[in-house]
Amino acid sequence: MYDTFNMGIGLTLVCPEFNANAIRATLEQTGFPTSAIGTIEAAGNPDAEAAVVLE
């Protein structure tokens, strides 16, 4: 199936960094594996929107 379909990354959740560890622990306790895949960073220009950075 992985050879035929793009299985993607599944579900994504965006949360404040200070909540990330608690949220990941709760999800993992209920059987959902988690991975941190990026960050949201302030743009260099104060008038611009924030940038999503996938690692």
C-alpha positions as CSV (number, residue, x, y, z in Angstrom):
1,M,0.0,0.0,0.0
2,Y,2.9,2.4,0.8
3,D,4.2,1.8,-2.7
4,T,0.9,2.9,-4.3
5,F,-0.4,5.7,-2.1
6,N,1.2,8.7,-0.5
7,M,0.5,7.9,3.1
8,G,1.5,11.4,4.3
9,I,2.1,12.3,7.9
10,G,-1.5,11.7,9.1
11,L,-3.0,14.1,11.6
12,T,-1.2,17.3,12.6
13,L,-1.7,19.3,15.7
14,V,-0.4,22.9,16.2
15,C,0.0,24.0,19.9
16,P,2.0,26.4,22.0
17,E,5.5,25.1,22.7
18,F,4.9,25.2,26.4
19,N,2.0,22.7,26.1
20,A,3.7,20.3,23.6
21,N,5.2,17.9,26.1
22,A,2.0,17.5,28.1
23,I,-0.1,17.0,24.9
24,R,2.4,14.5,23.5
25,A,2.4,12.5,26.8
26,T,-1.4,12.4,26.9
27,L,-1.6,11.2,23.3
28,E,1.1,8.6,23.7
29,Q,-0.6,7.2,26.9
30,T,-3.7,6.6,24.8
31,G,-1.8,4.8,22.1
32,F,-1.2,7.5,19.6
33,P,2.5,7.8,18.6
34,T,3.7,11.4,18.2
35,S,6.5,13.3,16.5
36,A,7.5,16.9,16.5
37,I,7.9,17.9,12.9
38,G,8.5,21.7,13.0
39,T,8.1,25.1,14.6
40,I,6.3,28.3,14.0
41,E,8.7,31.3,14.0
42,A,8.2,35.0,13.9
43,A,8.9,36.6,10.5
44,G,11.7,39.0,10.1
45,N,9.3,41.7,9.0
46,P,6.9,42.8,11.8
47,D,4.1,43.3,9.3
48,A,4.5,39.8,7.9
49,E,2.8,36.7,9.1
50,A,4.6,34.0,11.1
51,A,6.4,31.2,9.2
52,V,5.9,27.5,9.6
53,V,9.2,25.7,9.5
54,L,9.1,21.9,8.9
55,E,12.2,20.1,10.1
